[in-house]
Amino acid sequence: MFLFLFPLLTGFAFNWASAFTHFYSERWGERCGRLATFVTRNILGIPVWAFGVVMASRESAPVFFVPSPVIKTLAWGLLMGGTILMVWALILLGLRSFRPTEKDTLVAGGLFKYIRHPIYSGLLLDFLALSLMRPSAPVLVACALGWGFVFVQAHPEEMDLVQRIPTYRRYMGQVPRFFPRF
């Protein structure tokens, strides 16, 4: 029943390892550092943990409640909102998000003026949406681990960004991490 945990946690571990672009570039040179980040994030990380989430959602397990039409509508709204946030942020970041380098510059406009990690914010919304759409034990465990992963992943990634983009430290003090201030 919990076989999905293997790809989920393995993918999270590789995705976490992608947060060390500066470290890899210092040790192995810029080209190899960029390649290490690309492979750990885009080949061994995101696709593998996403497969784990899909496996969890396909597990035949009883649901804790049957989502009402209002809950389903809310869940689809959260899913759409989260996905729009992620796609918009990826467009603003361009190739930086797929293959970060030592020469990256700070993106502080658009969504990034209000939250430092709109991709992670969108992912948090997507995990919440999935847990409302299919409230079974495997999905709730996968989504809870997903939320934990996002909060853990952001820290080493920010430390890496401070090393690669010196203005990032000041930016951290001005813009909230996941949720905008109102």
C-alpha positions, -999 to 999 in steps of 0.1 A, spaced: 0 0 0 28 24 6 51 14 -23 47 50 -35 70 61 -7 101 48 -24 99 69 -56 85 98 -36 113 100 -10 140 91 -36 128 119 -58 127 143 -29 163 133 -19 176 139 -55 156 172 -57 172 183 -24 206 174 -38 199 198 -67 201 228 -43 239 228 -42 248 244 -76 275 265 -61 291 236 -42 291 214 -73 305 242 -94 333 250 -70 343 213 -68 338 202 -104 337 234 -124 308 254 -137 298 230 -165 298 199 -144 281 218 -115 253 229 -138 250 194 -152 248 179 -117 221 203 -107 202 196 -140 203 158 -136 195 157 -99 165 181 -103 151 175 -137 158 138 -143 162 121 -109 142 145 -87 110 160 -100 99 132 -123 106 106 -97 88 122 -68 59 132 -92 56 95 -101 54 87 -64 25 112 -60 8 96 -90 13 62 -75 -2 74 -42 -32 88 -59 -38 56 -78 -37 34 -46 -69 17 -39 -76 29 -4 -107 41 13 -112 79 14 -117 97 48 -146 116 33 -164 120 0 -156 155 -14 -187 175 -19 -192 196 -51 -180 227 -31 -148 209 -20 -142 196 -55 -146 231 -69 -123 245 -43 -97 218 -50 -98 224 -87 -95 262 -81 -64 255 -58 -49 232 -84 -54 257 -112 -41 286 -91 -10 266 -80 -3 255 -115 -7 290 -129 17 303 -102 43 277 -111 41 282 -148 42 320 -145 73 318 -122 90 293 -146 84 318 -175 99 346 -154 129 326 -144 135 311 -179 164 287 -181 176 296 -145 150 272 -131 161 243 -152 199 248 -152 211 273 -127 246 287 -131 271 308 -111 262 337 -134 225 338 -126 210 372 -118 183 379 -93 147 379 -105 128 403 -82 99 414 -105 65 401 -113 55 374 -88 89 375 -72 82 410 -59 56 394 -36 70 359 -28 105 345 -31 94 310 -41 62 311 -62 70 277 -77 70 262 -42 39 282 -33 21 267 -63 33 233 -54 19 237 -18 -14 247 -33 -13 217 -57 -6 193 -28 -35 208 -8 -58 205 -38 -48 168 -43 -55 160 -7 -90 175 -10 -97 157 -43 -86 123 -30 -85 123 8 -71 87 12 -43 77 35 -17 73 7 -25 107 -8 -26 125 25 8 110 34 23 120 0 9 155 3 21 160 39 55 147 29 53 171 -1 46 201 22 75 190 44 98 186 14 90 222 2 98 237 36 130 217 39 141 222 2 138 260 4 165 264 30 195 249 12 183 264 -20 183 299 -5 218 293 10 229 284 -25 213 315 -40 230 337 -14 264 322 -25 256 326 -63 237 359 -62 250 382 -35 219 405 -36 197 376 -27 204 381 11 189 415 10 160 403 -11 154 376 16 149 403 42 124 422 20 102 395 4 83 366 22 92 331 14 60 314 3 30 335 11 26 372 3 20 399 30 -13 416 27 
